[in-house]
Every structure is written in C-alpha cells, then in structure tokens.
C-alpha cells in the first residue's frame, strides 16, 4: 500500500485541518504542521497559521469547521450504535477529505 501523502503532500494538512475541526488533532501532527508554516507560506504565498493557510488555499467557508463537527458528531453516534465500537476520527477525516476535497 502506498503512502497516502507521497503524491499529494498537502493532503496531510487537509486531513489535519479536518481533525482539528472535530477536536481530534494530536499534538505531534499539530506540531509538525506548525513547523511547516514557513514552507507553506513560501509555497502558496499565503501568510498565517497552518489552519489559515489550508483554509485559504482550499477556499473553505468560515462556517465549514462547525459543519464538519456536526457531521462527525452525528455520524459518530450512528457508527457507534451500529457497530458497538468507537468511531475512528482519523478514518473519518481521511474519508471526509477524499469524498469532499479530493478533486480540488
């Protein structure tokens, strides 16, 4: 299986952005994304925090984090009820990104 980010490195930041929106971004990933801000600013010509750069580069609406959080909360409850196990926020983020932003 190939690395998800080998051909699309910016995807790592979009996945992290979704995880941040649902309150499940781990400290190590946040630290990595923060450390990459100078590279992101240089690559995209956008100044700001990494979440701001991702949002601007992807043309995300300001209310998108709240929408994603609602979708996560509703889907998480349905998943856990139907499967009897906790929903995986990382899997949710990857699936959400693939379904909604892969063509951007």
CORJOHU-V207989 format. One record per pair of residues at least 6 apart in sequence whose ideal C-beta (glycine too) atoms are under 8 Angstrom apart, sorted by the first residue. I is the first residue (numbers start at 1). GAP is how many residues later the second one is. D is the distance in Angstrom with one decimal. If there is no record, write none. Layout:
i=<I | I>
gap=<GAP | GAP>
d=<D | D>
//
This chain:
i=<4 | 4 | 4 | 4 | 5 | 5 | 10 | 11 | 12 | 13 | 13 | 13 | 13 | 13 | 13 | 14 | 14 | 14 | 14 | 15 | 15 | 15 | 15 | 16 | 16 | 16 | 16 | 16 | 16 | 16 | 17 | 17 | 17 | 17 | 17 | 18 | 18 | 18 | 18 | 18 | 19 | 19 | 19 | 19 | 19 | 19 | 20 | 20 | 20 | 21 | 21 | 21 | 21 | 21 | 22 | 22 | 22 | 22 | 22 | 22 | 23 | 24 | 24 | 24 | 33 | 33 | 34 | 34 | 36 | 37 | 37 | 37 | 40 | 40 | 40 | 41 | 41 | 41 | 44 | 44 | 44 | 46 | 46 | 46 | 46 | 47 | 48 | 54 | 55 | 58 | 58 | 59 | 68 | 71 | 72 | 72 | 75 | 75 | 76 | 76 | 79 | 80 | 80>
gap=<7 | 8 | 11 | 90 | 6 | 7 | 47 | 86 | 21 | 20 | 23 | 27 | 37 | 40 | 41 | 40 | 44 | 83 | 87 | 75 | 78 | 79 | 82 | 9 | 13 | 14 | 17 | 34 | 38 | 77 | 34 | 37 | 38 | 41 | 43 | 50 | 74 | 75 | 78 | 79 | 6 | 7 | 10 | 70 | 71 | 74 | 10 | 31 | 45 | 43 | 44 | 47 | 48 | 51 | 46 | 47 | 50 | 67 | 70 | 71 | 46 | 65 | 66 | 69 | 17 | 18 | 15 | 16 | 14 | 12 | 13 | 16 | 6 | 10 | 13 | 6 | 7 | 12 | 9 | 12 | 13 | 6 | 7 | 10 | 11 | 6 | 8 | 6 | 9 | 43 | 46 | 45 | 28 | 25 | 17 | 20 | 12 | 17 | 11 | 16 | 8 | 6 | 7>
d=<6.5 | 7.8 | 8.0 | 7.1 | 5.5 | 4.6 | 7.5 | 6.8 | 7.9 | 6.0 | 7.6 | 7.2 | 6.3 | 7.8 | 5.0 | 6.1 | 6.6 | 5.2 | 5.9 | 7.8 | 5.0 | 5.9 | 5.5 | 5.9 | 5.2 | 7.2 | 5.3 | 7.7 | 7.9 | 7.9 | 5.7 | 4.5 | 7.1 | 7.9 | 7.9 | 6.0 | 7.8 | 4.1 | 5.5 | 5.8 | 4.2 | 7.7 | 7.1 | 6.2 | 6.9 | 4.8 | 7.4 | 6.0 | 7.7 | 7.3 | 3.9 | 4.4 | 5.8 | 7.9 | 6.2 | 5.4 | 4.3 | 5.9 | 7.1 | 7.3 | 7.3 | 3.7 | 7.5 | 7.7 | 4.3 | 8.0 | 7.6 | 6.0 | 6.6 | 6.8 | 5.3 | 7.2 | 7.3 | 6.1 | 4.7 | 5.6 | 7.7 | 6.8 | 6.1 | 7.7 | 5.3 | 7.6 | 4.9 | 5.1 | 6.4 | 8.0 | 7.2 | 7.4 | 7.7 | 6.5 | 6.0 | 7.9 | 6.8 | 7.3 | 7.3 | 6.0 | 7.0 | 6.9 | 4.2 | 7.5 | 4.3 | 6.1 | 5.8>
//
